[in-house]
Amino acid sequence: MSAAQFAKLDRQFLKDIAVGRLSVARLLSSDLVGCRQLLALVGVAESRALESQDAMVAYTARRLALESAMPTRVLTSDRRLARIIQEVTAFSGLVTSEYLHPK
């Protein structure tokens, strides 16, 4: 991807946020406890490898689903994260994921 293409996509991304097409959620320092619990649940109870930053994404999506009482969707180019969200029961009915192949 060229710098010009990236700049164009970056502007569109910011525009989508501004008009409400996309939501950006903050990860609060208090959420780190929940992320650690999610890492333990997925790693120990589900025997799945979830990285720290992936846990932050997944935890935030789950939190948003619970707060809004609406399912959330994670779009990611991380195949492993997408599969974990699809298969781990803690996300069932709350968070779906879609793998986007990096082109």
N, C-alpha and C positions, 0 to 999 in steps of 0.2 A: 504494500500500500504506500502510495506516495504521501509526502507531507501535505500536499494540497488536498488529497482525498481524506486524510485523517482530519485536517482542519474543518472540512465540510461536514464530515460525520460528527465531529465534536460540537459544532454549532447546532446541528440538528438535534443532538442529544440534549443540549442545554435548552433549546426551544421546546422540546417535548416535555421537559421538566417544568418550564415556565407556564405552559398551557395546561398542565395537569395530566398529560398523557402518560407520564411516568412519575412514580413517587420515589423519593430517596429517603431512606430511614437512617436515623442516627443510631450508632451503637453506643449506648451509655456505659460508663465505667461499671455501673451496677449490673449490667448485662453480662459481664465477664464471668460471674458466678454461674449463670445459666449456661453459658458457652462451655464452661468446664464440666458441668453436669452432663451436657449433651455429648461432649467428647467421651466421658466415662460411659454413658449409656450406649452410645454407638460402638465404642471400642470394646467394651467389656460384655455388655448384655447381647449385642448384635454381632460381635466379632468382626467389625468392619473398621477399616483404617480411614479416619476422618482427620484431615489436617486442621490446624488451628484457625486459619483464615476461612477455610470452608465451613467450619463450625460456626463462625461469626455470621456468615451469609445465611446458612441454614437456620440458625437460631433466630436471626432477625426476621426472616420470612415467616417462621412459625409464630413468633411474637406478634407480628402484624396481622396474621390470620386470626389469632385469638382476640386481639384488641378490636379488630374491625368486624368480627364475626362473619368474615368472608374468606374464602380460600385465596391463597396467593400463589403466584407462579414464579419460579426462578428460571431465568434463561441463562445458560452457562455453556462455555466451550470446554468445560471440565467434565469429561465423560464419567469419571468416578463419582464426582459430587452429584451429578444428575441421577445416576443409578442408586446412590445411597438414599437420596430424597424419595425416589420412586419406591424403594423396597423396605425402608425402615418404618416400623409401625408408628413411631412418634410423629411422623408427618402425615399419616393417612387421614384423608378428609380435610386436611389443613393446607398442605403445600404440595404442589405438583412441580415437576421440573421438565425442562426441555433442553436437550443437548443441541447446541448450535455448532456445527463443524466449522473450525476456522479455515477460511479460504485463502 
